[in-house]
Amino acid sequence: MNFVKMLAVSAAAIASLMPLSALAQSFTIKDVAGREVSFDKPVERVILGEGRMLYAVAPIEKEDPFAKIVGWRNDLWTTDKDGFNAYVEKFPKGKDLPFLGNLTDGTLQTETVVKLHPDVLLLPIGNKTAADEVKLEDMLSGIGVKIVYIDFREHILANTEPSLKILGKLFGHEDRAEAVAGFWKEQMARVTDRLKAANPPEPKVFMYRAAGLVECCGTFGPDNFGLMVDLAGGHNLGSDFLPGYTGSINAEQVVASNPEVIVVTGSNWSQTKDAKDFVNVGPNAAATLGDSRKALITLMENPAFTGSKAVAGGNVHAIWHQFYTSPYQFVAVQQLAKWFHPNLFADLDPDATFKEFHEKFLPIAYQPGYWVDAKAGK
């Protein structure tokens, strides 16, 4: 009998001995892939198939986001060093958790998952194709490990609220999940309701995706940051060329489109191999925003941008890339709206909004620095 089959037999034997009180705690969720996943007891051991899922787990498990985490991917460390440090300084356990590989590039080892004895492996919906190709669900279900898909990236309007509620049920804090989802909707509406009433002209916006990690001109299609642009009252140029939420267009297409606003996404990618010329914005970046502004100005020397209305008018900005994979999109939508329609949203303070969210829901202190303008004082 091989190792996996032996574990499966053991799991079945244990389940047969469970008392009725434990069975009474069973529950079923429907994940964002439409799969019904049943648990026979409260979840105690969780693997994060993407480390940045911590952004969503933290407001649900505020007392200790790592209490039930037994392993995670290392992408929080490589793509948001300051955010990683903020959490592991307050919760040192996070630093000692094993890092797992990435399912989509073949570095996730199922043997490692098995050895951690999780109840559930949380995966982003974008991993489902890769998981299906290697029959991951079949391999893990035999030993009692469930897979649950959530999504804060590919379909942000359709999946953010359901994903929060899934986490609330998994971690046993459904009331908190409802509160976070309510705050999310309320803050989004502060922009969308006002735009609906005012109906202002939409500036043409080019989102330069992950500058410094991705060559020009990586951008966003009709979802994710592309949808955030639309929700904030702009016209996302990437949606004119791309069917999916992300991709690239060539420099000539940017020049011909002549954007009126350019927004670069950036982060602290100092731990990412081959990262260069990136704009460091995000938690704790306020002290170095002068350097971030210089990096942003340098990026605009690319011929794709030099002749644009955006550069001529000083409407060039950078915003934290990780808004694209977290339930914090409402902050990005508010800041984008201020850039696109400064008079209409003169009273809106996204910095105060995010600070309030931290104080209400997150276990770490707010550290500003999530955006910067190419023109000082803009």
C-alpha positions in Angstrom: 0.0 0.0 0.0 1.5 3.3 -1.0 1.8 6.4 1.3 -1.2 8.3 -0.1 -3.5 5.2 -0.1 -2.4 4.4 3.5 -3.3 8.0 4.6 -6.6 7.8 2.9 -7.5 4.6 4.7 -6.5 6.2 8.0 -8.6 9.2 7.3 -11.7 7.1 6.6 -11.1 5.1 9.8 -10.9 8.2 11.9 -14.1 9.7 10.3 -16.0 6.5 11.2 -15.2 7.0 14.9 -16.3 10.7 15.0 -18.9 11.5 17.7 -22.2 13.0 16.8 -21.2 16.3 18.3 -18.4 16.6 15.8 -20.7 15.7 12.9 -23.1 18.5 14.1 -20.3 20.9 13.3 -20.1 19.9 9.6 -20.7 22.5 7.0 -20.6 23.1 3.2 -19.5 26.0 1.2 -19.7 26.9 -2.5 -16.4 28.3 -3.7 -16.0 30.8 -6.6 -15.5 27.9 -9.1 -19.0 26.8 -8.2 -17.9 23.7 -6.4 -19.6 22.5 -3.2 -17.0 21.6 -0.6 -18.1 19.9 2.6 -16.2 19.7 5.9 -17.1 17.4 8.7 -15.5 19.6 11.4 -14.3 23.2 11.9 -11.1 24.0 9.9 -8.0 24.1 12.0 -5.1 23.8 9.5 -4.9 25.9 6.3 -2.4 26.3 3.5 -2.4 29.6 1.5 -1.7 28.7 -2.1 -0.9 32.4 -2.5 0.8 34.2 0.3 -1.0 37.5 -0.5 -4.2 35.8 0.6 -3.1 37.0 4.0 -4.6 40.4 2.9 -8.0 38.8 3.1 -7.4 36.4 6.0 -6.1 39.2 8.3 -9.4 41.1 8.7 -11.2 37.8 9.3 -8.6 36.4 11.8 -7.6 39.7 13.3 -6.3 38.4 16.6 -3.8 36.2 14.9 -3.9 35.8 11.1 -1.4 32.9 11.3 -3.3 30.9 14.0 -4.5 28.3 11.5 -2.0 28.8 8.7 0.5 25.9 8.4 2.2 26.9 5.2 2.0 29.5 2.4 3.6 30.5 -0.9 6.4 33.0 -0.6 4.9 35.7 -2.9 4.1 38.1 -0.1 7.8 38.2 0.7 8.9 38.7 -2.9 6.2 41.2 -4.0 5.4 43.1 -0.8 8.5 43.0 1.5 7.2 45.8 3.7 3.8 44.2 4.1 5.4 40.8 4.9 7.7 42.5 7.5 4.8 44.3 9.2 2.9 41.0 9.8 5.8 38.8 10.8 7.1 41.5 13.2 3.8 41.4 15.1 3.2 37.6 14.6 6.7 36.0 14.5 5.1 32.6 13.7 4.7 33.8 10.1 8.4 33.9 9.6 8.8 30.3 10.6 6.0 28.8 8.4 7.2 26.7 5.5 7.1 28.3 2.0 5.5 26.3 -0.7 6.0 26.5 -4.5 3.6 27.7 -7.2 1.1 25.4 -8.7 1.2 27.2 -12.1 4.9 26.8 -12.6 5.1 23.3 -11.3 7.1 24.0 -8.1 4.3 23.1 -5.7 5.1 19.6 -4.4 2.1 17.6 -3.3 4.4 15.7 -0.9 5.0 18.9 1.0 1.3 19.6 1.1 0.6 16.1 2.5 3.3 16.4 5.2 1.7 19.6 6.6 -1.7 17.7 7.2 -3.9 20.6 6.2 -7.7 20.5 6.3 -7.9 22.8 3.3 -5.7 24.2 0.5 -6.8 27.7 -0.5 -6.1 28.4 -4.2 -6.7 31.5 -6.4 -9.2 30.8 -9.1 -6.4 31.3 -11.7 -4.8 28.1 -10.5 -7.8 25.9 -11.3 -6.7 25.0 -14.8 -3.2 23.9 -13.6 -4.8 22.0 -10.7 -7.2 20.2 -13.0 -4.4 19.3 -15.4 -2.4 17.4 -12.6 -5.6 16.1 -11.0 -4.7 17.8 -7.7 -8.2 17.5 -6.3 -8.2 13.7 -6.8 -4.8 13.3 -5.2 -5.7 15.4 -2.1 -9.3 14.3 -1.6 -8.2 10.8 -0.9 -6.3 11.9 2.2 -9.0 14.3 3.4 -7.5 17.6 2.1 -10.1 19.9 0.5 -9.4 22.5 -2.2 -11.3 25.8 -2.0 -11.0 28.5 -4.7 -11.3 32.2 -3.9 -10.7 35.2 -6.1 -9.8 38.9 -5.6 -8.1 39.3 -9.0 -9.9 37.9 -12.1 -13.5 39.0 -11.4 -13.4 41.6 -8.6 -17.0 42.6 -8.6 -18.4 39.1 -8.9 -16.0 37.3 -6.5 -14.7 39.7 -3.8 -17.7 39.5 -1.6 -18.3 35.7 -2.0 -14.6 35.1 -1.3 -14.7 37.1 1.9 -17.8 35.1 3.0 -16.1 31.8 2.1 -13.1 32.8 4.4 -15.5 33.8 7.1 -17.1 30.4 7.1 -13.8 28.5 6.9 -12.2 30.5 9.7 -15.4 30.6 11.9 -15.9 34.4 11.7 -18.9 34.9 9.4 -19.9 38.1 11.2 -16.5 39.7 10.5 -16.7 38.7 6.9 -20.1 40.3 6.6 -18.7 43.5 8.2 -15.7 43.6 5.9 -17.9 43.0 2.8 -20.2 45.8 4.0 -17.4 48.2 4.4 -16.1 47.3 0.9 -19.5 48.0 -0.7 -20.1 51.2 1.2 -16.7 52.6 0.2 -17.1 51.6 -3.5 -20.5 53.3 -3.5 -19.0 56.6 -2.4 -17.4 56.8 -5.9 -19.9 55.0 -8.1 -23.0 56.7 -6.7 -21.5 60.2 -7.2 -20.3 59.3 -10.7 -23.8 58.1 -11.7 -25.3 61.3 -10.6 -22.7 63.6 -12.2 -21.9 61.6 -15.3 -18.6 63.4 -16.1 -16.6 62.8 -19.2 -14.2 59.8 -19.0 -10.5 60.5 -19.4 -8.5 58.0 -21.4 -6.3 56.1 -18.9 -3.4 53.8 -19.5 -2.5 51.5 -16.6 1.1 50.5 -16.9 1.2 47.1 -15.1 4.1 46.2 -12.8 6.6 48.5 -14.4 10.1 47.2 -13.6 8.9 43.6 -13.6 7.1 43.7 -17.0 8.4 45.3 -20.1 6.4 48.0 -21.8 3.7 47.8 -22.2 2.0 45.5 -19.7 -1.5 46.6 -18.8 -4.9 45.4 -17.7 -8.0 44.4 -19.7 -11.7 44.8 -18.7 -11.3 43.5 -15.2 -9.0 44.0 -12.2 -7.3 47.4 -12.4 -9.0 47.9 -15.8 -12.4 47.6 -14.1 -11.3 49.8 -11.3 -10.5 52.5 -13.8 -14.0 52.2 -15.2 -15.5 52.2 -11.7 -13.5 55.4 -10.9 -14.9 57.2 -14.0 -12.2 56.6 -16.5 -11.9 54.8 -19.8 -9.4 52.0 -19.5 -7.4 51.8 -22.8 -6.3 48.2 -22.2 -9.9 47.1 -22.5 -9.8 48.2 -26.1 -7.1 45.6 -26.9 -7.2 42.8 -24.4 -10.0 40.3 -23.7 -8.6 39.1 -20.4 -7.9 40.9 -17.2 -4.2 41.2 -18.0 -1.8 41.2 -20.9 0.4 43.5 -23.0 0.1 45.9 -25.9 2.8 47.4 -27.9 4.3 50.9 -27.6 2.7 52.0 -30.9 -0.8 51.2 -29.6 -0.1 53.4 -26.5 1.2 56.3 -28.7 -1.8 56.1 -31.0 -4.2 56.0 -28.0 -2.6 59.1 -26.5 -3.7 58.6 -22.9 -4.8 61.6 -20.8 -3.8 59.9 -17.6 -1.1 57.3 -17.0 -1.1 55.2 -13.8 1.8 52.9 -13.1 1.5 50.0 -10.6 4.4 49.5 -8.2 5.4 47.8 -5.0 8.6 46.9 -3.0 9.9 44.3 -5.4 13.4 44.4 -4.0 13.2 40.7 -3.2 12.1 39.8 -6.8 14.8 38.5 -9.1 15.6 40.8 -12.0 13.3 43.6 -10.8 14.6 47.0 -11.8 13.4 50.5 -12.2 10.2 49.8 -10.2 8.2 52.4 -8.3 8.2 51.6 -4.6 4.7 52.4 -3.3 2.9 50.5 -0.6 3.0 50.1 3.2 5.8 52.1 4.8 6.8 53.7 1.5 5.9 57.3 2.5 9.5 58.0 3.8 10.9 57.2 0.4 8.3 58.7 -1.9 10.9 61.2 -3.3 12.8 58.3 -4.7 9.6 56.7 -6.0 8.7 59.9 -7.8 12.1 60.0 -9.5 11.6 56.4 -10.6 8.2 57.2 -12.0 9.5 60.2 -13.9 12.3 58.0 -15.4 9.7 55.5 -16.6 8.0 58.3 -18.5 11.1 58.8 -20.6 10.0 55.8 -22.6 9.0 56.9 -26.2 5.7 55.2 -25.6 4.8 58.0 -23.2 6.9 61.1 -23.9 4.4 62.6 -26.4 1.2 61.8 -24.5 -1.3 64.2 -23.1 -0.8 62.6 -19.7 2.9 63.6 -19.6 2.3 67.0 -21.0 -0.4 67.7 -18.5 1.4 66.2 -15.5 -1.3 63.5 -15.0 1.1 60.7 -14.3 0.8 58.6 -11.1 1.8 55.4 -9.4 -0.3 53.2 -7.2 0.3 50.0 -5.1 0.2 47.0 -7.4 -1.1 44.7 -4.7 -4.5 46.4 -4.7 -5.1 44.0 -7.6 -5.0 40.9 -5.5 -6.7 41.9 -2.3 -10.1 42.9 -1.0 -8.8 46.5 -0.7 -9.8 47.5 -4.2 -12.1 50.2 -2.8 -9.1 52.3 -1.8 -7.6 52.1 -5.3 -11.0 53.1 -6.8 -11.2 56.1 -4.5 -7.7 57.3 -5.4 -8.2 56.8 -9.1 -11.4 58.8 -8.9 -9.5 61.7 -7.3 -7.0 61.6 -10.1 -9.6 61.4 -12.9 -12.1 63.9 -11.4 -10.3 66.0 -8.8 -13.1 68.6 -8.4 -15.9 66.0 -8.1 -14.0 64.1 -5.4 -12.2 67.0 -3.7 -13.6 65.9 -0.3 -12.7 62.2 -0.7 -9.7 61.1 1.3 -8.6 57.5 0.3 -5.7 57.7 2.8 -8.2 58.2 5.6 -10.4 55.5 4.2 -7.6 52.9 4.3 -6.5 54.1 7.8 -10.1 53.6 9.0 -10.1 50.1 7.5 -6.9 49.2 9.3 -8.2 50.5 12.6 -11.5 48.6 12.3 -10.4 45.3 10.8 -6.6 44.8 10.6 -4.1 43.8 13.3 -1.3 46.0 12.0 -0.9 49.8 12.1 -1.5 51.8 9.0 1.7 52.9 7.2 1.0 55.3 4.4 2.8 55.5 1.0 0.4 53.7 -1.3 0.6 56.2 -4.2 2.7 59.0 -5.6 2.3 61.7 -8.3 5.0 62.5 -10.8 4.4 66.2 -10.2 5.1 67.0 -6.5 2.1 68.6 -4.8 -0.3 67.4 -7.5 
